[in-house]
Amino acid sequence: MPLHDWTRVPSGLFHHFHQSWSIRVADALNAGILPSGIAALVEQRSGPREPDVLAIESRARQDRLDPDVGGVATRQPPVTRMTRRSDKEIYAGRANRIVIRHHLGRILAVIEILSPGNKDSRAAIRDFVDKTVQFFREGIHVLLLDLFPPTPRDPLGIHKLIWDEIENEPFEFPLGKDRILVSYESSDARTAYIEPVAIGDVLPDMPLFLTGSLHVPVPLESTYQATWAAVPWELRQAVETGVLPQPD
């Protein structure tokens, strides 16, 4: 099923899809993809300037992960269209997200599905970038899914703003691509595995890092399809046609 153009409907309607997709992604990860002892949980943001609701813990308190107990985690480097890597120190502050926890405690990774509200003001987009970079500083891996095109506040996409905090280097979308999926590995050398996508594309599986070398595939297309099939028919019609139903 192709990726839809969610700019055709108000952001409140995408919010419903966002919430439902988050649950399906978490369920898929918990159904045998994640190794034993690691769980994906949907947790609510508390607002644009949220307190530290994730209870980020020091990297020095990492528990041992056993990649050989269940799941489909692999140490093979993921393959994406583009890869960026930097070992520079980061100096930056720090709808629902999926949080990957070890034994329901320490956070290993987060999955962020961007909503229009994350980019509707300079303050909102700055808060999002700062929080993401803070995850990196704390050794938390991030999978970022942005199904919306660049705005005047992120003219080269949200990844460019985030990566500029690490390594100021050129970035351009490939011709015909203006949405982006990025998996960030937050080890000593931060690495971004980047997949630009476009309306009509099938979503590829993306790597989600659990440690500096261990990652699992996140089934984006199958969970997206299942979510799309479950949303109300009127919402599907509105997204496909760009025409909202008229009230009686």
Residue pairs with C-beta under 8 A, 6 or more apart in sequence:
1 202
1 221
1 224
1 225
1 228
2 199
2 200
2 201
2 202
3 147
3 179
3 197
3 198
3 199
3 200
3 201
3 202
3 203
3 224
4 199
4 228
4 239
4 240
5 199
5 239
5 242
6 14
6 17
6 147
6 148
6 239
7 148
7 149
8 238
8 239
8 241
8 242
9 235
9 238
9 239
9 242
9 244
10 244
11 115
11 116
11 117
11 120
13 235
13 238
13 239
14 115
14 116
15 95
15 115
16 231
16 235
17 227
17 228
17 231
17 235
18 95
18 96
18 113
18 115
19 95
19 96
20 227
20 230
20 231
21 113
21 223
21 224
21 227
22 42
22 95
22 96
22 97
22 98
22 111
22 113
23 42
24 223
24 226
24 227
25 40
25 98
25 111
25 218
25 219
25 220
25 223
26 40
26 41
26 42
26 98
28 218
28 219
28 222
28 223
29 40
29 98
29 100
29 208
29 216
29 218
30 39
30 40
32 70
32 71
32 72
33 71
33 72
33 216
33 217
33 218
33 219
34 40
34 70
34 71
34 73
34 100
34 210
34 216
35 65
35 66
35 67
35 69
35 70
35 71
35 73
35 210
35 216
36 66
36 69
36 70
36 71
37 65
37 66
37 69
37 102
37 103
38 65
38 71
38 100
38 101
38 102
38 103
38 108
38 210
39 100
39 101
39 104
40 98
40 99
40 100
40 111
41 98
41 99
41 100
41 101
41 104
42 96
42 97
42 98
42 99
43 53
43 54
43 96
43 97
43 98
43 99
44 53
44 96
45 53
45 95
45 96
45 97
46 53
48 117
48 123
48 124
48 127
49 127
50 131
52 94
54 99
54 107
54 110
54 140
55 107
56 107
56 134
56 135
56 138
56 140
57 106
57 107
57 138
58 138
59 138
59 139
61 106
62 106
62 139
63 102
63 103
63 106
65 102
65 108
65 210
65 211
65 214
67 73
67 75
67 210
67 211
67 214
71 216
72 216
72 217
73 210
73 214
73 215
73 216
74 214
74 215
74 216
75 213
75 214
75 215
78 183
78 193
78 206
78 207
78 215
80 183
80 193
80 194
80 195
80 204
80 206
80 207
81 174
81 194
81 195
81 196
82 192
82 193
82 194
82 195
82 196
83 191
83 192
83 193
83 194
84 163
84 167
84 169
84 191
84 192
84 194
85 189
85 190
85 191
85 192
86 166
86 167
86 189
86 190
87 188
87 189
87 190
88 166
88 167
90 133
90 136
90 137
90 165
90 166
90 190
92 129
92 130
92 133
92 134
92 137
92 165
93 130
93 133
93 134
94 130
94 131
94 133
94 134
94 135
94 137
94 138
95 113
95 115
95 117
96 113
97 110
97 111
97 112
97 113
98 110
98 111
99 107
99 109
99 110
100 107
100 108
100 109
100 110
100 111
100 208
100 210
101 107
101 108
102 108
107 140
108 140
108 141
108 210
108 211
109 140
109 141
109 142
109 143
109 208
109 209
109 210
110 135
110 140
110 141
110 142
110 143
111 142
111 143
111 145
111 208
111 218
112 128
112 132
112 142
112 143
112 144
112 145
113 145
113 147
114 128
114 144
114 145
114 146
114 147
114 148
114 158
116 148
117 124
118 124
118 125
118 128
118 158
119 125
119 128
119 148
119 151
119 153
119 154
119 158
120 151
121 153
122 153
125 153
125 154
125 158
125 161
128 158
129 158
129 161
129 162
129 165
132 142
132 144
132 162
132 184
133 162
133 165
133 166
135 141
135 142
135 186
136 142
136 166
136 184
136 186
136 190
138 186
139 186
139 187
140 186
141 183
141 184
141 185
141 186
141 208
141 209
141 210
142 182
142 183
142 184
142 186
143 181
143 182
143 183
143 184
143 206
143 207
143 208
143 218
144 158
144 159
144 162
144 180
144 181
144 182
144 183
144 184
145 181
145 206
145 220
146 157
146 158
146 159
146 179
146 180
146 181
146 182
147 179
148 179
149 178
149 179
150 156
150 157
150 158
150 173
150 178
154 160
154 161
156 171
156 172
156 173
157 171
157 173
157 178
157 180
158 180
159 171
159 180
159 182
159 192
159 194
160 171
162 182
162 184
163 169
163 171
163 192
166 190
173 180
173 196
174 196
176 198
177 196
177 197
177 198
177 201
178 196
178 198
179 196
179 197
179 198
179 199
180 194
180 195
180 196
180 197
181 194
181 195
181 196
181 197
181 203
181 204
181 206
181 220
182 192
182 193
182 194
182 195
183 192
183 193
183 206
183 207
183 208
183 209
183 215
184 190
184 191
184 192
184 193
184 209
185 191
185 192
185 193
185 209
185 212
185 215
186 209
186 212
187 211
187 212
187 213
188 212
193 206
193 207
195 204
195 206
197 203
197 204
202 221
203 220
203 221
203 224
204 220
204 221
205 217
205 218
205 219
205 220
205 221
206 217
206 218
206 220
207 215
207 216
207 217
207 218
208 215
208 216
208 217
208 218
209 215
210 216
228 236
234 245
237 243
237 245
238 244
238 245
